[in-house]
Amino acid sequence: MMMVLVMVVMGCDSGGVKDSEKVFLSEMVNLGKGFMEVFVSFGDMVEGILGIK
């Protein structure tokens, strides 16, 4: 009985960690996409100023 209780508690705890890891990783991906948009916009602006195509 005690062993089952320990396994249930460990299973619930590890599930919470995985969810927070997924949230963290998805936030990092969104942050990377944001930086990419900024750099692409900056590149387009420089391209427009210099007349490069």
C-alpha distance matrix in Angstrom:
0.0 3.8 5.4 5.3 6.4 8.8 10.0 10.8 12.6 14.4 15.4 16.8 18.6 20.3 21.4 23.3 25.0 26.2 27.7 29.5 30.8 32.1 33.8 35.3 36.6 38.1 39.8 41.2 42.5 44.2 45.6 47.1 48.6 50.2 51.7 53.0 54.7 56.3 57.7 58.9 60.7 62.2 63.4 64.9 66.7 68.1 69.1 70.9 72.7 73.9 74.7 72.6 71.5
3.8 0.0 3.8 5.5 5.1 6.3 8.7 9.9 10.7 12.3 14.2 15.5 16.6 18.5 20.2 21.6 23.0 24.7 26.3 27.7 28.9 30.7 32.3 33.4 34.9 36.6 38.1 39.3 41.0 42.6 43.8 45.3 47.1 48.5 49.9 51.3 53.1 54.5 55.9 57.3 59.0 60.4 61.7 63.4 65.0 66.3 67.5 69.3 71.0 72.2 73.1 71.1 70.1
5.4 3.8 0.0 3.8 5.4 5.1 6.2 8.7 10.0 10.6 12.2 14.3 15.4 16.5 18.4 20.4 21.4 22.7 24.7 26.3 27.0 28.8 30.7 31.7 32.9 34.8 36.5 37.5 38.9 40.8 42.1 43.3 45.1 46.8 48.0 49.3 51.2 52.8 53.9 55.3 57.2 58.5 59.6 61.4 63.1 64.4 65.4 67.4 69.1 70.1 71.0 68.8 67.8
5.3 5.5 3.8 0.0 3.8 5.4 5.1 6.2 8.6 9.9 10.4 12.3 14.2 15.4 16.5 18.7 20.3 21.2 22.9 24.8 25.9 27.2 29.1 30.5 31.6 33.1 35.0 36.3 37.5 39.3 40.8 42.1 43.6 45.3 46.8 48.0 49.7 51.4 52.7 53.9 55.7 57.3 58.4 59.9 61.7 63.2 64.1 65.9 67.8 68.9 69.6 67.5 66.3
6.4 5.1 5.4 3.8 0.0 3.8 5.5 5.2 6.2 8.6 9.8 10.7 12.3 14.4 15.5 17.0 18.8 20.3 21.7 23.3 24.7 26.2 27.7 29.1 30.6 32.1 33.6 35.1 36.6 38.1 39.5 41.0 42.6 44.0 45.6 47.0 48.6 50.2 51.6 53.0 54.6 56.1 57.4 58.9 60.6 62.1 63.2 64.9 66.6 67.9 68.8 66.8 65.8
8.8 6.3 5.1 5.4 3.8 0.0 3.8 5.5 5.2 6.1 8.5 10.0 10.6 12.3 14.3 15.7 16.8 18.6 20.4 21.6 22.7 24.6 26.3 27.2 28.7 30.6 32.0 33.1 34.8 36.5 37.7 39.1 40.9 42.4 43.7 45.2 47.0 48.4 49.7 51.2 52.9 54.2 55.5 57.2 58.8 60.1 61.3 63.2 64.8 65.9 66.9 64.9 64.0
10.0 8.7 6.2 5.1 5.5 3.8 0.0 3.8 5.5 5.1 6.0 8.6 9.9 10.6 12.2 14.5 15.5 16.6 18.6 20.3 21.1 22.6 24.6 25.8 26.8 28.6 30.5 31.5 32.9 34.7 36.1 37.3 39.0 40.7 42.1 43.3 45.1 46.8 48.0 49.2 51.1 52.6 53.6 55.3 57.1 58.4 59.4 61.3 63.1 64.1 64.9 62.8 61.7
10.8 9.9 8.7 6.2 5.2 5.5 3.8 0.0 3.8 5.5 5.0 6.2 8.6 10.0 10.7 12.7 14.6 15.6 16.9 18.9 20.2 21.4 23.1 24.7 26.0 27.3 29.1 30.6 31.9 33.4 35.0 36.4 37.8 39.4 41.1 42.3 43.9 45.6 47.1 48.2 49.9 51.5 52.7 54.2 55.9 57.5 58.5 60.2 62.0 63.3 64.0 62.0 60.9
12.6 10.7 10.0 8.6 6.2 5.2 5.5 3.8 0.0 3.8 5.4 5.2 6.2 8.7 10.0 11.0 12.7 14.6 15.9 17.1 18.7 20.4 21.7 23.0 24.7 26.3 27.6 29.0 30.7 32.1 33.4 35.1 36.7 38.0 39.5 41.1 42.7 44.1 45.6 47.0 48.6 50.0 51.4 53.0 54.5 56.0 57.3 58.9 60.6 61.9 62.8 61.0 60.1
14.4 12.3 10.6 9.9 8.6 6.1 5.1 5.5 3.8 0.0 3.8 5.5 5.1 6.2 8.6 10.1 10.8 12.5 14.5 15.7 16.6 18.6 20.3 21.2 22.6 24.5 26.0 27.0 28.7 30.5 31.6 33.0 34.8 36.3 37.6 39.0 40.9 42.3 43.6 45.0 46.8 48.1 49.3 51.1 52.7 54.0 55.2 57.1 58.7 59.8 60.8 58.8 57.9
15.4 14.2 12.2 10.4 9.8 8.5 6.0 5.0 5.4 3.8 0.0 3.8 5.5 5.4 6.3 8.9 10.2 10.8 12.7 14.7 15.5 16.8 18.8 20.2 21.2 22.8 24.7 25.9 27.1 28.9 30.4 31.7 33.2 34.9 36.4 37.6 39.3 41.0 42.3 43.5 45.3 46.9 48.0 49.5 51.3 52.8 53.7 55.5 57.4 58.5 59.2 57.2 56.1
16.8 15.5 14.3 12.3 10.7 10.0 8.6 6.2 5.2 5.5 3.8 0.0 3.8 5.6 5.2 6.6 9.0 10.2 11.0 12.9 14.6 15.7 17.0 18.8 20.3 21.5 23.1 24.8 26.1 27.5 29.0 30.7 32.1 33.4 35.2 36.6 38.0 39.6 41.2 42.5 44.0 45.6 47.0 48.4 50.0 51.6 52.7 54.3 56.1 57.5 58.3 56.4 55.4
18.6 16.6 15.4 14.2 12.3 10.6 9.9 8.6 6.2 5.1 5.5 3.8 0.0 3.8 5.4 5.3 6.6 9.0 10.3 11.1 12.7 14.7 15.8 16.9 18.7 20.4 21.5 22.9 24.7 26.2 27.3 29.0 30.7 31.9 33.4 35.0 36.7 38.0 39.5 41.0 42.6 43.9 45.3 47.0 48.5 49.9 51.2 52.9 54.5 55.8 56.8 55.0 54.2
20.3 18.5 16.5 15.4 14.4 12.3 10.6 10.0 8.7 6.2 5.4 5.6 3.8 0.0 3.8 5.4 5.1 6.4 8.8 10.0 10.5 12.5 14.4 15.3 16.4 18.4 20.0 21.0 22.5 24.4 25.6 26.9 28.7 30.2 31.6 32.9 34.8 36.3 37.5 38.9 40.7 42.1 43.2 44.9 46.6 47.9 49.1 50.9 52.6 53.7 54.6 52.6 51.7
21.4 20.2 18.4 16.5 15.5 14.3 12.2 10.7 10.0 8.6 6.3 5.2 5.4 3.8 0.0 3.8 5.4 5.2 6.4 8.8 9.9 10.7 12.6 14.3 15.4 16.7 18.5 20.1 21.2 22.7 24.4 25.8 27.2 28.8 30.5 31.7 33.2 35.0 36.4 37.6 39.2 40.9 42.1 43.5 45.3 46.8 47.8 49.5 51.3 52.6 53.3 51.4 50.3
23.3 21.6 20.4 18.7 17.0 15.7 14.5 12.7 11.0 10.1 8.9 6.6 5.3 5.4 3.8 0.0 3.8 5.5 5.2 6.3 8.6 10.0 10.7 12.3 14.3 15.5 16.6 18.4 20.1 21.2 22.6 24.4 25.9 27.1 28.8 30.4 31.8 33.2 34.9 36.3 37.7 39.2 40.7 42.2 43.6 45.3 46.5 48.1 49.7 51.2 52.1 50.3 49.5
25.0 23.0 21.4 20.3 18.8 16.8 15.5 14.6 12.7 10.8 10.2 9.0 6.6 5.1 5.4 3.8 0.0 3.8 5.4 5.2 6.1 8.6 9.9 10.4 12.1 14.1 15.3 16.4 18.3 19.9 20.9 22.4 24.3 25.6 26.9 28.5 30.2 31.6 32.9 34.5 36.1 37.4 38.8 40.5 42.0 43.4 44.6 46.4 48.0 49.2 50.3 48.4 47.6
26.2 24.7 22.7 21.2 20.3 18.6 16.6 15.6 14.6 12.5 10.8 10.2 9.0 6.4 5.2 5.5 3.8 0.0 3.8 5.5 5.0 6.1 8.6 9.7 10.4 12.1 14.1 15.1 16.3 18.2 19.7 20.9 22.4 24.2 25.6 26.8 28.6 30.3 31.5 32.7 34.6 36.1 37.2 38.7 40.5 41.9 42.9 44.7 46.5 47.7 48.5 46.5 45.5
27.7 26.3 24.7 22.9 21.7 20.4 18.6 16.9 15.9 14.5 12.7 11.0 10.3 8.8 6.4 5.2 5.4 3.8 0.0 3.8 5.4 5.1 6.2 8.6 9.9 10.5 12.3 14.2 15.3 16.5 18.3 19.9 21.1 22.5 24.4 25.7 27.0 28.8 30.4 31.5 33.0 34.7 36.1 37.4 39.1 40.8 41.8 43.3 45.2 46.6 47.3 45.5 44.5
29.5 27.7 26.3 24.8 23.3 21.6 20.3 18.9 17.1 15.7 14.7 12.9 11.1 10.0 8.8 6.3 5.2 5.5 3.8 0.0 3.8 5.4 5.0 6.1 8.5 9.8 10.5 12.2 14.2 15.2 16.3 18.3 19.9 20.9 22.5 24.3 25.7 27.0 28.7 30.2 31.5 32.9 34.5 36.0 37.4 39.0 40.3 41.9 43.5 45.0 45.9 44.3 43.6
30.8 28.9 27.0 25.9 24.7 22.7 21.1 20.2 18.7 16.6 15.5 14.6 12.7 10.5 9.9 8.6 6.1 5.0 5.4 3.8 0.0 3.8 5.4 5.0 6.0 8.5 9.8 10.4 12.2 14.1 15.1 16.4 18.3 19.8 21.0 22.4 24.3 25.7 27.0 28.5 30.2 31.5 32.8 34.5 36.1 37.4 38.6 40.5 42.1 43.2 44.2 42.3 41.6
32.1 30.7 28.8 27.2 26.2 24.6 22.6 21.4 20.4 18.6 16.8 15.7 14.7 12.5 10.7 10.0 8.6 6.1 5.1 5.4 3.8 0.0 3.8 5.4 5.1 6.0 8.5 9.8 10.5 12.2 14.0 15.2 16.4 18.3 19.9 21.0 22.5 24.4 25.8 26.8 28.6 30.3 31.4 32.8 34.6 36.1 37.1 38.8 40.7 41.9 42.6 40.7 39.7
33.8 32.3 30.7 29.1 27.7 26.3 24.6 23.1 21.7 20.3 18.8 17.0 15.8 14.4 12.6 10.7 9.9 8.6 6.2 5.0 5.4 3.8 0.0 3.8 5.5 5.2 6.1 8.6 9.9 10.5 12.2 14.2 15.3 16.4 18.4 19.9 21.1 22.7 24.5 25.7 27.0 28.7 30.2 31.5 33.0 34.8 35.9 37.4 39.1 40.7 41.5 39.9 39.0
35.3 33.4 31.7 30.5 29.1 27.2 25.8 24.7 23.0 21.2 20.2 18.8 16.9 15.3 14.3 12.3 10.4 9.7 8.6 6.1 5.0 5.4 3.8 0.0 3.8 5.5 5.1 6.2 8.7 9.9 10.5 12.3 14.3 15.2 16.6 18.4 20.0 21.2 22.7 24.4 25.8 27.0 28.6 30.3 31.6 33.1 34.5 36.1 37.6 39.0 40.1 38.4 37.9
36.6 34.9 32.9 31.6 30.6 28.7 26.8 26.0 24.7 22.6 21.2 20.3 18.7 16.4 15.4 14.3 12.1 10.4 9.9 8.5 6.0 5.1 5.5 3.8 0.0 3.8 5.4 5.0 6.2 8.6 9.7 10.5 12.4 14.2 15.3 16.5 18.5 20.0 21.1 22.5 24.4 25.7 26.8 28.5 30.3 31.6 32.6 34.5 36.2 37.3 38.2 36.3 35.5
38.1 36.6 34.8 33.1 32.1 30.6 28.6 27.3 26.3 24.5 22.8 21.5 20.4 18.4 16.7 15.5 14.1 12.1 10.5 9.8 8.5 6.0 5.2 5.5 3.8 0.0 3.8 5.4 5.0 6.2 8.6 9.8 10.5 12.3 14.3 15.2 16.6 18.5 20.1 21.0 22.6 24.4 25.6 26.9 28.7 30.3 31.3 32.8 34.8 36.1 36.7 35.0 34.0
39.8 38.1 36.5 35.0 33.6 32.0 30.5 29.1 27.6 26.0 24.7 23.1 21.5 20.0 18.5 16.6 15.3 14.1 12.3 10.5 9.8 8.5 6.1 5.1 5.4 3.8 0.0 3.8 5.4 5.0 6.1 8.6 9.8 10.4 12.4 14.2 15.3 16.6 18.5 19.9 21.1 22.6 24.3 25.7 27.0 28.7 30.0 31.5 33.1 34.7 35.6 34.1 33.5
41.2 39.3 37.5 36.3 35.1 33.1 31.5 30.6 29.0 27.0 25.9 24.8 22.9 21.0 20.1 18.4 16.4 15.1 14.2 12.2 10.4 9.8 8.6 6.2 5.0 5.4 3.8 0.0 3.8 5.4 5.0 6.1 8.6 9.7 10.6 12.3 14.3 15.4 16.6 18.3 20.0 21.1 22.5 24.3 25.7 27.0 28.3 30.2 31.6 32.9 34.0 32.3 31.8
42.5 41.0 38.9 37.5 36.6 34.8 32.9 31.9 30.7 28.7 27.1 26.1 24.7 22.5 21.2 20.1 18.3 16.3 15.3 14.2 12.2 10.5 9.9 8.7 6.2 5.0 5.4 3.8 0.0 3.8 5.4 5.0 6.2 8.6 9.9 10.5 12.4 14.4 15.4 16.4 18.4 20.0 20.9 22.4 24.3 25.7 26.6 28.4 30.3 31.4 32.2 30.3 29.5
44.2 42.6 40.8 39.3 38.1 36.5 34.7 33.4 32.1 30.5 28.9 27.5 26.2 24.4 22.7 21.2 19.9 18.2 16.5 15.2 14.1 12.2 10.5 9.9 8.6 6.2 5.0 5.4 3.8 0.0 3.8 5.4 5.0 6.2 8.7 9.8 10.6 12.5 14.4 15.3 16.5 18.5 19.9 21.0 22.6 24.5 25.5 26.9 28.7 30.3 31.0 29.5 28.7
45.6 43.8 42.1 40.8 39.5 37.7 36.1 35.0 33.4 31.6 30.4 29.0 27.3 25.6 24.4 22.6 20.9 19.7 18.3 16.3 15.1 14.0 12.2 10.5 9.7 8.6 6.1 5.0 5.4 3.8 0.0 3.8 5.4 5.0 6.3 8.6 9.9 10.7 12.5 14.3 15.4 16.7 18.4 20.0 21.2 22.8 24.3 25.8 27.2 28.7 29.9 28.5 28.2
47.1 45.3 43.3 42.1 41.0 39.1 37.3 36.4 35.1 33.0 31.7 30.7 29.0 26.9 25.8 24.4 22.4 20.9 19.9 18.3 16.4 15.2 14.2 12.3 10.5 9.8 8.6 6.1 5.0 5.4 3.8 0.0 3.8 5.4 5.1 6.2 8.7 9.9 10.7 12.2 14.2 15.3 16.4 18.3 19.9 21.1 22.3 24.2 25.8 26.9 27.9 26.1 25.7
48.6 47.1 45.1 43.6 42.6 40.9 39.0 37.8 36.7 34.8 33.2 32.1 30.7 28.7 27.2 25.9 24.3 22.4 21.1 19.9 18.3 16.4 15.3 14.3 12.4 10.5 9.8 8.6 6.2 5.0 5.4 3.8 0.0 3.8 5.5 5.0 6.2 8.7 10.0 10.5 12.2 14.2 15.2 16.3 18.3 19.9 20.7 22.3 24.3 25.6 26.2 24.6 23.8
50.2 48.5 46.8 45.3 44.0 42.4 40.7 39.4 38.0 36.3 34.9 33.4 31.9 30.2 28.8 27.1 25.6 24.2 22.5 20.9 19.8 18.3 16.4 15.2 14.2 12.3 10.4 9.7 8.6 6.2 5.0 5.4 3.8 0.0 3.8 5.4 5.1 6.3 8.8 10.0 10.7 12.4 14.3 15.4 16.6 18.5 19.9 21.1 22.7 24.5 25.4 24.2 23.9
51.7 49.9 48.0 46.8 45.6 43.7 42.1 41.1 39.5 37.6 36.4 35.2 33.4 31.6 30.5 28.8 26.9 25.6 24.4 22.5 21.0 19.9 18.4 16.6 15.3 14.3 12.4 10.6 9.9 8.7 6.3 5.1 5.5 3.8 0.0 3.8 5.4 5.1 6.2 8.6 9.9 10.5 12.2 14.2 15.3 16.5 18.1 19.9 21.1 22.5 23.8 22.4 22.5
53.0 51.3 49.3 48.0 47.0 45.2 43.3 42.3 41.1 39.0 37.6 36.6 35.0 32.9 31.7 30.4 28.5 26.8 25.7 24.3 22.4 21.0 19.9 18.4 16.5 15.2 14.2 12.3 10.5 9.8 8.6 6.2 5.0 5.4 3.8 0.0 3.8 5.4 5.2 6.1 8.5 9.8 10.4 12.1 14.1 15.3 16.2 18.1 19.9 20.9 21.8 20.1 19.6
54.7 53.1 51.2 49.7 48.6 47.0 45.1 43.9 42.7 40.9 39.3 38.0 36.7 34.8 33.2 31.8 30.2 28.6 27.0 25.7 24.3 22.5 21.1 20.0 18.5 16.6 15.3 14.3 12.4 10.6 9.9 8.7 6.2 5.1 5.4 3.8 0.0 3.8 5.5 5.1 6.1 8.5 9.8 10.4 12.2 14.2 15.1 16.3 18.3 19.9 20.5 19.3 18.8
56.3 54.5 52.8 51.4 50.2 48.4 46.8 45.6 44.1 42.3 41.0 39.6 38.0 36.3 35.0 33.2 31.6 30.3 28.8 27.0 25.7 24.4 22.7 21.2 20.0 18.5 16.6 15.4 14.4 12.5 10.7 9.9 8.7 6.3 5.1 5.4 3.8 0.0 3.8 5.5 5.2 6.1 8.6 9.9 10.5 12.3 14.1 15.3 16.5 18.3 19.6 18.7 19.0
57.7 55.9 53.9 52.7 51.6 49.7 48.0 47.1 45.6 43.6 42.3 41.2 39.5 37.5 36.4 34.9 32.9 31.5 30.4 28.7 27.0 25.8 24.5 22.7 21.1 20.1 18.5 16.6 15.4 14.4 12.5 10.7 10.0 8.8 6.2 5.2 5.5 3.8 0.0 3.8 5.4 5.0 6.0 8.5 9.7 10.4 12.0 14.0 15.2 16.3 17.7 16.3 16.7
58.9 57.3 55.3 53.9 53.0 51.2 49.2 48.2 47.0 45.0 43.5 42.5 41.0 38.9 37.6 36.3 34.5 32.7 31.5 30.2 28.5 26.8 25.7 24.4 22.5 21.0 19.9 18.3 16.4 15.3 14.3 12.2 10.5 10.0 8.6 6.1 5.1 5.5 3.8 0.0 3.8 5.4 5.0 6.1 8.5 9.9 10.3 12.1 14.2 15.2 15.8 14.3 14.0
60.7 59.0 57.2 55.7 54.6 52.9 51.1 49.9 48.6 46.8 45.3 44.0 42.6 40.7 39.2 37.7 36.1 34.6 33.0 31.5 30.2 28.6 27.0 25.8 24.4 22.6 21.1 20.0 18.4 16.5 15.4 14.2 12.2 10.7 9.9 8.5 6.1 5.2 5.4 3.8 0.0 3.8 5.4 5.0 6.1 8.7 9.7 10.4 12.3 14.3 14.9 14.4 14.5
62.2 60.4 58.5 57.3 56.1 54.2 52.6 51.5 50.0 48.1 46.9 45.6 43.9 42.1 40.9 39.2 37.4 36.1 34.7 32.9 31.5 30.3 28.7 27.0 25.7 24.4 22.6 21.1 20.0 18.5 16.7 15.3 14.2 12.4 10.5 9.8 8.5 6.1 5.0 5.4 3.8 0.0 3.8 5.4 5.0 6.2 8.5 9.8 10.6 12.3 13.9 13.4 14.5
63.4 61.7 59.6 58.4 57.4 55.5 53.6 52.7 51.4 49.3 48.0 47.0 45.3 43.2 42.1 40.7 38.8 37.2 36.1 34.5 32.8 31.4 30.2 28.6 26.8 25.6 24.3 22.5 20.9 19.9 18.4 16.4 15.2 14.3 12.2 10.4 9.8 8.6 6.0 5.0 5.4 3.8 0.0 3.8 5.4 5.2 6.0 8.5 9.9 10.5 11.7 10.4 11.2
64.9 63.4 61.4 59.9 58.9 57.2 55.3 54.2 53.0 51.1 49.5 48.4 47.0 44.9 43.5 42.2 40.5 38.7 37.4 36.0 34.5 32.8 31.5 30.3 28.5 26.9 25.7 24.3 22.4 21.0 20.0 18.3 16.3 15.4 14.2 12.1 10.4 9.9 8.5 6.1 5.0 5.4 3.8 0.0 3.8 5.5 4.9 6.1 8.6 9.9 10.0 9.4 9.7
66.7 65.0 63.1 61.7 60.6 58.8 57.1 55.9 54.5 52.7 51.3 50.0 48.5 46.6 45.3 43.6 42.0 40.5 39.1 37.4 36.1 34.6 33.0 31.6 30.3 28.7 27.0 25.7 24.3 22.6 21.2 19.9 18.3 16.6 15.3 14.1 12.2 10.5 9.7 8.5 6.1 5.0 5.4 3.8 0.0 3.8 5.4 5.1 6.2 8.7 9.7 10.3 11.7
68.1 66.3 64.4 63.2 62.1 60.1 58.4 57.5 56.0 54.0 52.8 51.6 49.9 47.9 46.8 45.3 43.4 41.9 40.8 39.0 37.4 36.1 34.8 33.1 31.6 30.3 28.7 27.0 25.7 24.5 22.8 21.1 19.9 18.5 16.5 15.3 14.2 12.3 10.4 9.9 8.7 6.2 5.2 5.5 3.8 0.0 3.8 5.4 5.1 6.1 8.2 8.4 10.7
69.1 67.5 65.4 64.1 63.2 61.3 59.4 58.5 57.3 55.2 53.7 52.7 51.2 49.1 47.8 46.5 44.6 42.9 41.8 40.3 38.6 37.1 35.9 34.5 32.6 31.3 30.0 28.3 26.6 25.5 24.3 22.3 20.7 19.9 18.1 16.2 15.1 14.1 12.0 10.3 9.7 8.5 6.0 4.9 5.4 3.8 0.0 3.8 5.5 5.3 5.7 5.0 6.9
70.9 69.3 67.4 65.9 64.9 63.2 61.3 60.2 58.9 57.1 55.5 54.3 52.9 50.9 49.5 48.1 46.4 44.7 43.3 41.9 40.5 38.8 37.4 36.1 34.5 32.8 31.5 30.2 28.4 26.9 25.8 24.2 22.3 21.1 19.9 18.1 16.3 15.3 14.0 12.1 10.4 9.8 8.5 6.1 5.1 5.4 3.8 0.0 3.8 5.6 5.1 6.7 8.3
72.7 71.0 69.1 67.8 66.6 64.8 63.1 62.0 60.6 58.7 57.4 56.1 54.5 52.6 51.3 49.7 48.0 46.5 45.2 43.5 42.1 40.7 39.1 37.6 36.2 34.8 33.1 31.6 30.3 28.7 27.2 25.8 24.3 22.7 21.1 19.9 18.3 16.5 15.2 14.2 12.3 10.6 9.9 8.6 6.2 5.1 5.5 3.8 0.0 3.8 5.6 8.0 10.8
73.9 72.2 70.1 68.9 67.9 65.9 64.1 63.3 61.9 59.8 58.5 57.5 55.8 53.7 52.6 51.2 49.2 47.7 46.6 45.0 43.2 41.9 40.7 39.0 37.3 36.1 34.7 32.9 31.4 30.3 28.7 26.9 25.6 24.5 22.5 20.9 19.9 18.3 16.3 15.2 14.3 12.3 10.5 9.9 8.7 6.1 5.3 5.6 3.8 0.0 3.8 5.5 9.1
74.7 73.1 71.0 69.6 68.8 66.9 64.9 64.0 62.8 60.8 59.2 58.3 56.8 54.6 53.3 52.1 50.3 48.5 47.3 45.9 44.2 42.6 41.5 40.1 38.2 36.7 35.6 34.0 32.2 31.0 29.9 27.9 26.2 25.4 23.8 21.8 20.5 19.6 17.7 15.8 14.9 13.9 11.7 10.0 9.7 8.2 5.7 5.1 5.6 3.8 0.0 3.8 6.5
72.6 71.1 68.8 67.5 66.8 64.9 62.8 62.0 61.0 58.8 57.2 56.4 55.0 52.6 51.4 50.3 48.4 46.5 45.5 44.3 42.3 40.7 39.9 38.4 36.3 35.0 34.1 32.3 30.3 29.5 28.5 26.1 24.6 24.2 22.4 20.1 19.3 18.7 16.3 14.3 14.4 13.4 10.4 9.4 10.3 8.4 5.0 6.7 8.0 5.5 3.8 0.0 3.8
71.5 70.1 67.8 66.3 65.8 64.0 61.7 60.9 60.1 57.9 56.1 55.4 54.2 51.7 50.3 49.5 47.6 45.5 44.5 43.6 41.6 39.7 39.0 37.9 35.5 34.0 33.5 31.8 29.5 28.7 28.2 25.7 23.8 23.9 22.5 19.6 18.8 19.0 16.7 14.0 14.5 14.5 11.2 9.7 11.7 10.7 6.9 8.3 10.8 9.1 6.5 3.8 0.0
